[in-house]
Amino acid sequence: MSTFPVELVHKTLLNLKGELDALWACNTASRQFRSIVRPMLYQSVDIERPATKKIELFIEVLAGNIDETAPHIQRLRLKPSRSDLSDEKLITVLKTISQKSDLLTLDVDLGLVRETTGLGPIHRLLKVSTIRNLAVASVPLWTGLLDDKPHMEKMTIGPFCKRISEPAFNDLYPSEGEYTFCSNEREHSGRKAIKEMVAHIAYQETSVSRLLVFRGASLTHLTLCVSPTALTLQSTDHYLNRTIYVYSGEEGMSDVTLKHLPSLTHLKFNFGGIDDITPPFDLVRFFCVSGGTQLRSAEIHFEQSDFSHDDFDMLSWRAGEWAVAMVYSHEFHPLLTDALVNVAIITLMWDGFFGEFDIEEYMALRLGEAPPHVRLTGAITYVETDYNESDYERGSGETDNQEDEEQGGYEMGEGTEGEYEVESASDEWDE
C-alpha cells in the first residue's frame, strides 16, 4: 500500500459512494482506506426500531468508535423504542454526537415513548447549533428550542409533541434569519414568515385554519393531510366494521380560500380513509377565487376505504359534488401547468366482486370533466383476508376457521395490487 498513489486511492474510493457493501469492505482493508471511506459510511446514520440483530450490531460498532466517527455524521434519523433510552451504548453514541458532530439534519420520533424522564441525550441533540433541518415527533417542546440555531431552514413538528402555551410561540422563533417552518400542532404567531407548511388537520383543524388565514400570505408550498386516526376491524357475520376519524370541515377549514394564500405556488391535499371521494370541505370555494392565483402545481389524493360489503355501491355517485374543470380552471389559475387528481380505493372485497368495473369510468362519473392539463389517475388495492366468496354466499355466521372466530377478528395480510396501476405522485416538490 505504501507504493500505491494516495491520490489514486482517494479517487477510486470516492467512486464507490453509495455502494455500502464495498465501502464496509474497504473500511476493514487498511488504515488508509478507512480514513477515506469513513466519512462516506457515517455521513448519514439511521437508528430505527423495531430492533434487529443488524441494528443492535450497528449500535455496538458505532459505540466502539464513536469518537472517530462522530465528526463525520451530518444526518441522524432516530426512532428508538422504549427500552433504547436506557441502553448505555446508545446513550454514549447520542451524547458524543451532540458534542462532536456538526449535524445538518436531525429527525427524532419517540413514537410510543411517553415518559419525559431520561430524555437528556435527546435534549442535547436538539441543542446542536449547526442544525438546518429539524423534525420532531412525540418530543416535549420548550420555548428555547430554536435558540442558537442561526442556520435553521426548515422545522417540522409532528404529532404528539407536548404543546407549549400560546404566548410562548413568539419565543419559539429565532430572532434572526429566515427559515421554513412546518407545523401540524397549533397556531404560531412568531415574527418570521412561514414559507412552507405540512399540516395534519385531525384534531387541530381550528389551529391550522387560523394559521392559514392570518399567517398564510407568505406560504409558497402547502400540504394538507386528513387521515383516519384509528382503524378497527372486527368480525360480525363476516362483515368488517371500521372506526375512523370523522372530519367535517366545520371547525375553520371551510373559511379558508386561496385568497388567504396569495403567494402559494405548490399545493397538495391528501384525503385518507374516507368513505367516498366527497371532499370534507368545499373545494370549489377554496380554489375558485377572483383575480387569479400564483398556483403552478396542485395535487389532490383520495384514499377511499370501502371495507363494508353492504356499502360498496361506488357507481351510485355522480359528478356534481365538485368539478375538476372548474376547480382547476385557468380562469382562476392562469399559471397552473401541473395538476393531478388521484384516487386509491382500498377494499377487502375479492377481485371478482368488481366484475368489469372501470376505475377511469368511475372517476369520470364521480369527478366530472377534466381539462387537458389535469391528470386523473386511480387504482384499486385488494387487501387479502382469510375469508372467501363462499363465506358471503352462506351468510350463516359460520366460518371455516374456528380459531379466528374465537379470537373475534380477521387477520389482515399484505395488500395486493389489482389490475389497475396507479401513477404515483412524487413526495418531493418539483422545483
Protein Blocks (a to p, Z undefined) as FASTA:
>chain_A
ZZpcfklmmmmmmmmgoilmlmmmmmmmpmklmmmmmmmmmmpccddddddfklmmmmmm
mmmmmmmmmmmpmbdcddddfklmmmmklmmmmmmmmmmpccfbdcddekjalbfghklm
mmmmmmpmkbmbdcdehiacdfklmgoilkbfbdcddehiacddfklmmmmpcfehcddd
ddfkbccfbfbdcfbdcddfehplmmmmmmmmmmmmmpmbdcdddddfbdcdddeehiac
ddddddehlnommmpcfklmmmbmbdcdddehiablcdfbdfklmmmcghiaabfbdcdd
dddddfbfklmcfklpcchjbcfklmmpcklmmmbmbdcdddddddfbdfklnomacfkl
mmmmmnopadfklccdddddddddfbdfklmmnonopafblklmmnopacdddddddfbd
cddddfbdcZZ
